[in-house]
Amino acid sequence: MRTKKVLDSFPAGDPMGSRPAEEYAARCRERGEAATVVMDLATDSFLVVSPDAEPAPAS
């Protein structure tokens, strides 16, 4: 099972909307890291996530 790693979080109430999150994701992609922006309704924020994260080992 693939997991997602949250790289950063940006408030959805920002006057610029999702632009700060999109710009951060673009910088991550320039460094070669897969990154995408998703909306987290529970926290009312935009999350920049890396879909390539490895699953945490079972304890």
C-alpha positions as CSV (number, residue, x, y, z in Angstrom):
1,M,0.0,0.0,0.0
2,R,1.3,3.4,-0.9
3,T,1.2,6.2,1.6
4,K,1.5,10.0,1.2
5,K,4.0,12.1,3.1
6,V,2.8,15.7,4.0
7,L,5.6,18.0,3.0
8,D,4.0,21.3,4.1
9,S,0.6,22.8,5.0
10,F,-0.9,26.1,4.0
11,P,-4.2,27.7,5.4
12,A,-7.1,27.6,3.0
13,G,-8.1,31.1,4.2
14,D,-5.0,32.7,2.7
15,P,-5.9,35.7,0.5
16,M,-3.9,34.1,-2.3
17,G,-5.9,30.8,-2.1
18,S,-3.9,27.7,-3.0
19,R,-1.1,29.7,-4.8
20,P,1.5,29.4,-2.0
21,A,0.9,25.7,-1.9
22,E,1.2,25.4,-5.6
23,E,4.4,27.4,-5.7
24,Y,5.9,25.2,-2.9
25,A,4.9,22.1,-4.8
26,A,6.5,23.5,-8.0
27,R,9.8,24.1,-6.1
28,C,9.7,20.5,-4.9
29,R,9.2,19.2,-8.4
30,E,12.1,21.4,-9.6
31,R,14.3,19.5,-7.0
32,G,13.1,16.2,-8.5
33,E,10.6,15.3,-5.7
34,A,7.1,14.3,-6.7
35,A,4.7,16.7,-5.1
36,T,1.0,17.6,-5.5
37,V,-1.4,19.8,-3.7
38,V,-4.5,18.4,-2.0
39,M,-7.3,20.0,0.1
40,D,-7.7,18.7,3.6
41,L,-11.3,19.6,4.5
42,A,-10.9,18.5,8.1
43,T,-8.2,21.1,8.8
44,D,-9.3,23.6,6.1
45,S,-5.8,23.7,4.6
46,F,-4.0,22.9,1.4
47,L,-1.4,20.1,1.9
48,V,1.6,19.6,-0.3
49,V,2.1,15.8,-0.4
50,S,4.6,13.4,-1.9
51,P,2.8,10.3,-3.2
52,D,6.0,8.3,-3.4
53,A,6.4,7.9,0.4
54,E,7.2,4.4,1.5
55,P,4.8,2.8,4.0
56,A,5.8,2.9,7.7
57,P,7.0,-0.5,9.0
58,A,4.5,-2.4,11.0
59,S,5.2,-2.4,14.7
